[in-house]
């Protein structure tokens, strides 16, 4: 498989979380953060595989505060 074929593939991330109703907002924020991280990882991987970047860019770090 070549790098060009790899670029056309989809990345699938499935996360299932069961939470009480009161924690739904927290679960939604956590899921969004996880999806953002997965997207950053896929982007860096594609850059390295395609040779566009010899050094991958550093992903943005998000801090989450639980009250």
C-alpha positions as CSV (number, residue, x, y, z in Angstrom):
1,X,0.0,0.0,0.0
2,X,1.4,3.4,-1.0
3,X,1.2,6.7,0.9
4,X,-1.3,8.0,-1.6
5,X,-3.6,5.0,-0.9
6,X,-3.2,5.5,2.8
7,X,-4.3,9.2,2.6
8,X,-7.6,8.2,1.1
9,X,-8.5,5.8,4.0
10,X,-10.9,6.8,6.7
11,X,-9.9,6.6,10.4
12,X,-12.6,5.3,12.7
13,X,-12.7,5.9,16.4
14,X,-15.6,4.5,18.4
15,X,-15.9,5.2,22.1
16,X,-18.9,4.1,24.2
17,X,-19.4,5.6,27.6
18,X,-22.3,4.9,30.0
19,X,-22.8,7.8,32.5
20,X,-25.5,9.0,34.9
21,X,-27.6,11.9,33.5
22,X,-25.8,14.5,35.6
23,X,-22.5,13.6,34.0
24,X,-23.6,13.8,30.4
25,X,-22.1,17.3,29.8
26,X,-18.8,16.1,31.1
27,X,-18.9,13.0,28.9
28,X,-19.7,15.1,25.8
29,X,-16.7,17.4,26.5
30,X,-14.4,14.4,27.1
31,X,-15.6,12.8,23.9
32,X,-15.0,16.0,21.9
33,X,-11.5,16.3,23.4
34,X,-10.8,12.6,22.5
35,X,-11.9,13.1,19.0
36,X,-9.8,16.3,18.7
37,X,-6.7,14.3,19.9
38,X,-7.5,11.4,17.5
39,X,-7.7,13.9,14.6
40,X,-4.4,15.5,15.6
41,X,-2.8,12.0,15.7
42,X,-4.2,11.1,12.3
43,X,-3.0,14.4,10.8
44,X,0.6,14.0,12.1
45,X,0.6,10.4,10.9
46,X,-0.4,11.4,7.4
47,X,2.3,14.2,7.3
48,X,5.0,11.7,8.3
49,X,3.9,9.0,5.9
50,X,3.6,11.4,3.0
51,X,7.0,12.9,3.7
52,X,5.6,16.4,4.0
53,X,7.1,16.8,7.4
54,X,10.3,15.2,8.7
55,X,9.4,16.3,12.2
56,X,5.7,16.1,13.2
57,X,4.2,19.3,14.6
58,X,3.4,19.1,18.3
59,X,-0.3,18.6,19.1
60,X,-2.1,21.3,21.1
61,X,-2.5,20.3,24.8
62,X,-5.9,20.9,26.3
63,X,-6.4,21.0,30.0
64,X,-9.8,20.0,31.4
65,X,-10.9,21.0,34.8
66,X,-13.6,19.0,36.6
67,X,-15.6,20.9,39.2
